[in-house]
């Protein structure tokens, strides 16, 4: 297990590094710190700040190092560019979230420990990756886990049973509905990955983004795990095909977020 921790000399980056190192100790993982600068001349001034100094584009250099070093997790603070640069380029963290096939931890809030984890699952392949990764982190930290699935209040097909739209997680699991089976599998995956016995499935009803953010606000979570598909190709294509809900969670969630992407 290897973690790649991104540093840049700011307080948010230092706090991200602290959490990354703490998780690494819990996981028994190796760590390496990477700092990306604009030029080789600048690189010479920062030799003591990181074990890996690279010159060039932050996103390209971090992705290249993550692949070259076979890292299991990238840790970064949500550093954001300002002005027009943000509109056309975006922050390093958000661009990494769009492109990285390596799980990405975006540290937004300083935390001494991870005690409560929310895993957001939508019923497709990313949901399974989320359950596994969330369970793995819970195993490292001893955190409790809630696995959340948001159900629309509208029937998607003519054959849909209207009474199922108001199911609790327990009802959906006992009745063997599609959502219930998915939650049951997600709970099993989280436990197999190392989560402690306390893994709670939960269903909320309404608009997906609204309900996820409401659960984050009310649940006192330290970490939110979300999944999305990885779309190969150029940046413009990725921008068009990215999972919109995941992008909005990254932008709006005030908690630390792990993004886990699966390939289409």
C-alpha positions in Angstrom: 0.0 0.0 0.0 1.4 3.4 -1.1 0.1 6.9 -0.7 1.1 9.9 -2.8 0.7 13.1 -0.8 0.7 16.4 -2.7 2.3 19.4 -1.0 2.7 23.0 -1.9 3.6 24.9 1.2 0.1 26.2 2.2 -1.8 25.5 5.4 -4.5 23.5 3.6 -1.9 21.4 1.9 -0.1 20.9 5.3 -3.4 19.7 6.9 -4.0 17.4 4.0 -0.5 15.9 4.4 -1.1 15.4 8.1 -4.3 13.4 7.5 -2.7 11.5 4.7 0.2 10.5 6.9 -2.2 9.6 9.7 -4.2 7.3 7.4 -1.0 5.8 6.1 0.1 4.9 9.6 -3.2 3.3 10.3 -3.1 1.4 7.0 0.6 0.4 7.3 1.2 2.2 4.0 4.3 3.8 2.6 4.1 7.5 1.8 5.9 9.8 -0.7 5.4 13.6 -0.9 5.3 15.2 -4.3 5.6 18.9 -5.0 5.2 20.3 -8.5 6.8 23.5 -9.5 7.0 25.6 -12.6 10.7 25.2 -13.5 13.8 23.2 -12.7 15.4 26.3 -11.2 12.5 26.5 -8.8 12.8 22.8 -8.1 16.2 23.3 -6.6 14.7 25.6 -3.9 12.3 23.0 -2.7 14.4 19.9 -2.4 13.8 19.6 1.3 10.0 20.0 1.2 9.2 16.7 -0.6 10.8 13.5 -1.6 9.6 14.0 -5.2 10.1 17.3 -6.9 8.7 17.7 -10.4 8.6 20.6 -12.8 5.6 21.1 -15.1 1.8 20.8 -15.1 0.6 19.7 -11.6 -2.1 17.4 -12.9 0.1 15.7 -15.5 3.0 15.3 -13.1 0.9 13.9 -10.3 -0.9 11.5 -12.5 2.4 10.3 -14.1 3.9 9.8 -10.7 0.9 8.0 -9.4 1.1 5.6 -12.3 4.8 5.2 -12.3 5.0 4.6 -8.6 1.9 2.3 -8.5 0.3 4.4 -5.7 -3.0 3.3 -4.2 -4.2 6.7 -3.0 -3.5 10.4 -3.9 -4.0 12.9 -1.1 -4.5 16.6 -2.0 -6.0 19.8 -0.6 -8.7 21.5 -2.7 -6.4 24.4 -3.8 -8.4 26.5 -6.2 -7.2 28.9 -8.9 -8.8 32.3 -9.0 -10.5 34.4 -11.7 -10.7 33.3 -15.3 -8.1 30.6 -14.8 -10.5 28.7 -12.5 -13.3 28.9 -15.2 -11.2 27.5 -18.0 -8.7 25.3 -16.1 -10.1 24.5 -12.6 -8.3 23.5 -9.5 -5.7 20.8 -9.5 -7.9 18.7 -7.2 -10.9 19.0 -9.4 -9.0 18.2 -12.5 -7.3 15.2 -10.8 -10.8 14.0 -9.8 -11.8 14.0 -13.5 -8.7 12.2 -14.8 -7.3 9.9 -12.1 -7.9 6.2 -12.0 -6.1 6.2 -8.7 -8.5 6.9 -5.8 -8.2 10.5 -4.7 -8.6 12.0 -1.2 -9.5 15.7 -1.3 -8.9 17.1 2.2 -11.3 20.0 2.9 -11.6 20.0 6.6 -9.0 19.4 9.3 -9.7 16.2 11.2 -7.8 14.5 14.0 -9.4 11.2 13.2 -11.9 9.5 10.9 -14.8 8.2 13.0 -17.8 8.2 10.7 -17.8 7.4 6.9 -20.6 8.0 4.4 -20.4 5.8 1.3 -22.6 7.1 -1.5 -23.7 4.4 -3.9 -25.8 4.6 -7.0 -26.2 1.0 -7.9 -23.6 0.7 -10.7 -20.0 -0.4 -10.8 -18.7 2.8 -9.0 -21.0 1.8 -6.1 -19.1 -1.4 -5.6 -15.7 0.4 -5.7 -17.1 2.9 -3.2 -18.2 0.2 -0.8 -14.8 -1.6 -1.0 -12.8 1.6 -0.5 -15.0 2.9 2.3 -14.8 -0.4 4.0 -11.0 -0.4 3.6 -10.7 3.0 5.3 -13.1 2.0 8.0 -10.8 -1.0 8.6 -7.8 1.2 9.0 -9.5 3.7 11.3 -12.2 1.7 13.1 -14.8 4.2 11.8 -18.5 3.4 11.6 -20.0 3.2 8.1 -23.3 4.4 6.6 -24.0 3.2 3.0 -26.4 5.6 1.4 -28.7 5.1 -1.7 -31.0 7.9 -2.8 -34.2 6.8 -4.5 -36.2 9.0 -6.8 -39.8 9.6 -5.8 -40.8 9.1 -9.5 -41.4 5.7 -11.0 -38.9 5.1 -13.7 -40.9 2.4 -15.6 -44.5 1.4 -15.9 -43.7 -1.8 -14.0 -42.3 -0.1 -11.0 -44.2 -0.6 -7.8 -45.2 2.8 -6.4 -45.2 1.5 -2.9 -41.5 0.6 -3.2 -40.6 4.2 -3.7 -41.0 4.9 0.0 -39.1 1.9 1.3 -36.6 2.2 4.1 -33.3 0.3 3.6 -34.5 -2.5 5.9 -37.8 -2.9 3.9 -36.0 -2.9 0.6 -33.5 -5.5 1.8 -36.2 -7.7 3.3 -38.4 -7.5 0.1 -35.5 -8.2 -2.2 -36.0 -5.1 -4.3 -33.3 -4.0 -6.8 -32.2 -1.3 -4.4 -32.4 -3.7 -1.4 -30.2 -6.3 -3.2 -27.7 -3.6 -4.1 -27.5 -2.3 -0.6 -27.1 -5.8 0.8 -24.2 -6.4 -1.6 -22.6 -3.1 -0.7 -22.8 -3.8 3.0 -21.1 -7.2 2.4 -18.4 -5.7 0.2 -17.6 -3.0 2.9 -17.3 -5.7 5.6 -15.2 -8.0 3.4 -12.9 -5.0 2.8 -12.3 -4.6 6.6 -15.1 -2.5 7.9 -16.1 -3.2 11.5 -19.5 -4.8 12.3 -21.3 -1.5 12.3 -22.2 -1.0 8.7 -25.6 0.7 8.3 -27.5 0.8 5.0 -29.7 3.8 4.5 -32.2 5.0 1.9 -33.2 8.6 1.4 -35.9 9.8 -1.1 -35.7 12.8 -3.3 -33.1 14.6 -5.5 -29.8 12.8 -5.3 -27.5 15.8 -4.7 -29.8 17.4 -2.2 -30.3 14.3 -0.2 -26.6 13.4 -0.1 -25.7 16.9 1.1 -28.5 16.8 3.6 -27.2 13.5 5.0 -23.7 14.9 5.1 -24.9 17.9 7.0 -27.0 15.9 9.5 -24.8 12.9 10.0 -21.6 14.3 11.5 -19.4 12.4 9.0 -15.7 12.8 8.7 -15.3 11.3 5.3 -17.6 10.9 2.2 -16.8 8.3 -0.4 -18.2 8.9 -3.9 -17.8 7.0 -7.2 -17.9 7.8 -10.9 -16.9 6.4 -14.2 -13.5 7.1 -15.7 -13.8 8.3 -19.3 -10.7 7.9 -21.4 -9.9 10.6 -23.9 -9.0 14.3 -23.9 -10.0 16.8 -21.3 -12.9 18.3 -23.3 -14.5 14.9 -23.7 -14.1 14.1 -20.0 -15.7 17.4 -19.1 -18.8 16.5 -21.2 -19.2 12.9 -20.0 -18.3 13.2 -16.3 -20.8 12.1 -13.7 -22.5 15.4 -12.9 -23.5 14.4 -9.4 -20.0 13.4 -8.4 -18.7 16.8 -9.7 -21.2 18.7 -7.7 -20.5 16.7 -4.5 -16.8 17.5 -4.9 -17.6 21.2 -5.3 -20.3 21.5 -2.6 -19.5 18.9 0.1 -17.8 20.6 3.1 -16.3 17.3 4.3 -13.3 15.4 3.1 -14.1 13.4 0.0 -12.6 10.2 -1.5 -13.3 9.9 -5.3 -13.1 6.4 -6.7 -13.5 6.0 -10.5 -14.1 2.9 -12.4 -13.5 2.5 -16.2 -16.4 2.4 -18.6 
